[in-house]
Amino acid sequence: MAVMKSVLEAIGNTPLVDLERLARHWKLEGHILAKLDHLNPSGSKKDRIALGMIRAAERKGLLKPGQTVIEETSGNTGNGLALVCSVLGYPFIAVMSKGNSVERVRVSRAFGAKVVLVDQAPGAKPGTVSSADMDRVMAETERLTKELGAFCVGQFHNADNAIAQETTGDEMWEQSGGKINAIADFIGTGGGFAGIASAMRRHSPDVRCYVVEPENVPYYNGKTAKEGAGHRIQGGGYGREVPFLDRALVTGCVGVTDDEAMEGARLLSSIEGIFCGFSAGAHAVAARKLLQGAEKGKTVAIVICDSGLKYLSTDLYP
Ligand SMILES: Cc1ncc(COP(=O)(O)O)c(C=O)c1O
């Protein structure tokens, strides 16, 4: 590997690993292929979109040299943008809910970002982020963007989010030698699902694409979530429509409980040496459910979204 001009060149092109040990542990027929996106420089898949959205904004003339960049984030996009902005010389403000883990706040600060923490909605449980909590974060981001004349990245509406995550799907396809039958992805902005599913469909119209969601927020499954239902799978499961999620791309939905997601993450760490967060655990469990059902004997690809290092303050790894 040649010398890189900056750490930004280390974003993407992550390994794809066959989770043979986990498949044996769960007595599965078939394969789970895991894309190790927690190995990106700030510890999550969001480095891809941080770089993609900033470079696209520069090209489109939406971001001027030295202009402040701002973003509402559950933390990982904030960490990625903080890293990218530090290397490219833009001041960066991350607006986050107090329901997110403290590691993400500290990582963004370490990259030189300013972090604005927004109080959770009344009655919210610490360590969970609900739709009402997200509304508060968005309102504060909008207010600050106007006040500071900042460039708001807007990962929930910015098409360059999904475009950047097509690279994940393209890499998966190429690395597997075209041997992917299905993908399963947890929805935050939906950029991951949309990007990977679009890439898969480009390579083969037969690939099945499953949405992963918290069992108690079965939004895409067409059921009703309990009023104020929170969950612990950070980074998504907000129970709301996202612009990138073209329902024509969705084959089906898989629900995962908090306990299952935690069990999945702990097994990925202890059996496969893949130290990851809640959503990666949810992905592994969703893949298990698919291989025990509709996708028996097939190959299901998932993303390891972020590193377990981001959850050391929680009870995920006591
Ligand atoms: C840990 C984690 N997993 C999954 C997601 C969902 O990804 P996407 O926004 O691409 O739907 C996010 C998004 O913030 C995340 O931080």
The ligand as an SDF file (V2000), in Angstrom:
LIG
                    3D

 16 16  0  0  0  0  0  0  0  0999 V2000
  -24.3110    2.6300   14.6010 C   0  0  0  0  0  0  0  0  0  0  0  0
  -25.2190    2.9330   13.4560 C   0  0  0  0  0  0  0  0  0  0  0  0
  -25.8450    1.9260   12.8500 N   0  0  0  0  0  0  0  0  0  0  0  0
  -26.7070    2.1410   11.8290 C   0  0  0  0  0  0  0  0  0  0  0  0
  -26.9970    3.4210   11.3850 C   0  0  0  0  0  0  0  0  0  0  0  0
  -28.0110    3.6130   10.2780 C   0  0  0  0  0  0  0  0  0  0  0  0
  -27.3980    3.9410    9.0670 O   0  0  0  0  0  0  0  0  0  0  0  0
  -28.1300    4.8100    7.9480 P   0  0  0  0  0  0  0  0  0  0  0  0
  -28.2060    6.2210    8.4640 O   0  0  0  0  0  0  0  0  0  0  0  0
  -27.2510    4.6880    6.7490 O   0  0  0  0  0  0  0  0  0  0  0  0
  -29.4840    4.2440    7.7470 O   0  0  0  0  0  0  0  0  0  0  0  0
  -26.3550    4.5040   11.9810 C   0  0  0  0  0  0  0  0  0  0  0  0
  -26.6550    5.8780   11.5650 C   0  0  0  0  0  0  0  0  0  0  0  0
  -26.3630    6.8300   12.2520 O   0  0  0  0  0  0  0  0  0  0  0  0
  -25.4390    4.2630   13.0320 C   0  0  0  0  0  0  0  0  0  0  0  0
  -24.8140    5.2700   13.6560 O   0  0  0  0  0  0  0  0  0  0  0  0
  1  2  1  0
  2  3  1  0
  2 15  2  0
  3  4  2  0
  4  5  1  0
  5  6  1  0
  5 12  2  0
  6  7  1  0
  7  8  1  0
  8  9  2  0
  8 10  1  0
  8 11  1  0
 12 13  1  0
 12 15  1  0
 13 14  2  0
 15 16  1  0
M  END
$$$$
